[in-house]
């Protein structure tokens, strides 16, 4: 594959996405490892000249996760001069066998618009992109070193997610369609990084009138089975 | 003055600022009118190639208001293809006597990063920029038609301001250093677009432990004078 041409993309502008998933009580994000460099980064990309910004981000996430409908929120445009390091970009391209012309557009100063995405872990089929060996889930408190200011982007995304948690009732995007109250509480605890009292959490969630309660699943010990809930469609 | 050269600025990226002020019980924003066009717009500008994004926005606001220390928050990057209209930009430049080359960089597709600013109305000295006749305060529910998607930018900024109001305790940035409880309540009411009960507002503000109370100003009817408050320095 040839090097991407500058004429197809908006120069100086990249996007980076912090893709949150939830599994086994832990909040995790997607991280890519570039070929033969030991460099880790958030999944990101560029905006085509004839493409809306949001569509570019959705395209990138679809290519890596196979998901078309993804809950997305914009976080912040990172625009300091020193956030970008052309030497790192050059190293990534060269490790992939490209010979990089001087003044190549991907070595210019880049702004990055950060998004976070919330996805149901079970629905994802991960696929590395052409420059990377692997894409995988990492617990947010056990991330490898990330290139550029990507750690700062993760922190800002997590902060924004926490601020939005109650306001936008978005916790459900990390769960399958039906879930127990305990599972929902685990999502909140993982995002907030702290334990919540079970009774007050349950009371608060029920008072918001946002959940539908479903029949219990009958099993051998059905008297103990918890109720399943889903978010009311809006 | 010659047309700004593309080599000095980041292409495709503008900023627009929604500058909130508060006067006579009303929330207002700054709007510019371009020379001989009848076109109104938010104050905005471009980012120099060697300039941090935040510094570009501060520079633009300083040039228009004379203020160096301004409370600023990023709102959103607007990136739809159709948001920008090169014919309008051309009209503005031509009305200012420029002959605009085809393919001139200011006619390209533009992303706009929106900020809101909160300023103390009393401290401002307004100054139109080189392309505009006037810059003035408009009540947010009595804005003139604005170019491009600037009305949408105002709405998004106002929404973000409302969401941030309690979280970031920023109402004080719209007031002089010392203010009465009534004045603070008026700011909240103007931002939220609704009346608040006096007693519960006062109780809430005092419970947050964020205000210093000062001596009453003694006047002829000093027994009726309200207390003055200021925000505790952080």
Interface residues (C-beta under 8 A of the other chain):
Chain A: X10 X11 X12 X13 X47 X49 X50 X51 X52 X53 X54 X74 X76 X77 X78 X79 X80 X81 X109 X111 X113 X163 X167
Chain B: X10 X11 X12 X13 X47 X49 X50 X51 X52 X53 X54 X74 X76 X77 X78 X79 X80 X81 X109 X111 X113 X163 X167
